Amino acid sequence: MSNITTNSSSIIVGDDQAQLIALVNLLNKTISQYGLGLIWFVGNIGSILNCIVFSQPTYSKSPCAMHFLASSVAQFFTFNFALLTRLLQYGYGIQGTNIYVWFCKVRFYLFYIFVAVPRYNIVMASVDRYFASSRSALRRQWSSSKIAIRLIISNIIFCCSYGSGAYGIFFSIYISVDSGILPLLLMLIFGLLTVNNIHKTRKRIDAAPTGNPGRPAQTVKMSKKDIQLHRMLANQICLFIILNMPNPCYLVYRSFTITQVKSPFRRATETFLSNMTYALIHLGFSLTFANFFISSDIYRREFLRVIRIKILRQTSASTATEGGTPVRVLRQNGGNG
């Protein structure tokens, strides 16, 4: 009877494990269909709106805004390749690698590019804010639109020169560092340095003498737009760090367990966890618009102006004076301006 009990117990354990595997796969499929689908929809709308707002004259000469614009453009491609293929694979069972052979060869390479480029644009925005907030005039010269354009182009070239021949343990460790830990660490470092610069600037302004008008204090007073760009970037860095850290942690774990023999339940669980860590990355990208909208009233003003003038085609009003009396002037859209 003990043998029968043992055999029966092993069968029951096997059935329970099969049910758990089916439950994990169903959960992975459901979250992929609805969760990733919602992220894809919100992310596309947000990236397009970010591109429109940061293309307005208010932000046209700001190097930090240029990096935000480049990141938003890159995020649009991230949503429509990296996220879309993941949505189709895990949500609807459509395997692109089974349809196109060439896609199987380049998909990891393209995944890396479309995830790394937006991150490193935010890293460069962090570096720009550090130079822009510096008390050194020489360092502030490094915060310019010309340098921003060069860095944006260099970022694309650098990421596209990534070698796609590394696999296994080296691949997992390399990706976890280069596309995960390194950009997050750089964001954190330059974000803290920028906060330190702003703190020193405020202390110097508060301590500046006011009784000698002939000798003004050598202080750097930031504009309202720069202050709000700092806030937008700081919130974006916090968002990225929180939502991006699980993925490199999982990749490091996978690199050390890749040669182990794993049970079907463990493989299903690891597939689910891997998918969720990438879902968090895409969630962070999709929340970029909401972060900018909440963090900056200048951004909100530009966004509402775009909606009012470009989409709703309403007239913009300005106030002029005629003989000392304010006169409201209406400007029609679509004319010579």
Disulfide bonds with the S-S distance in Angstrom:
none
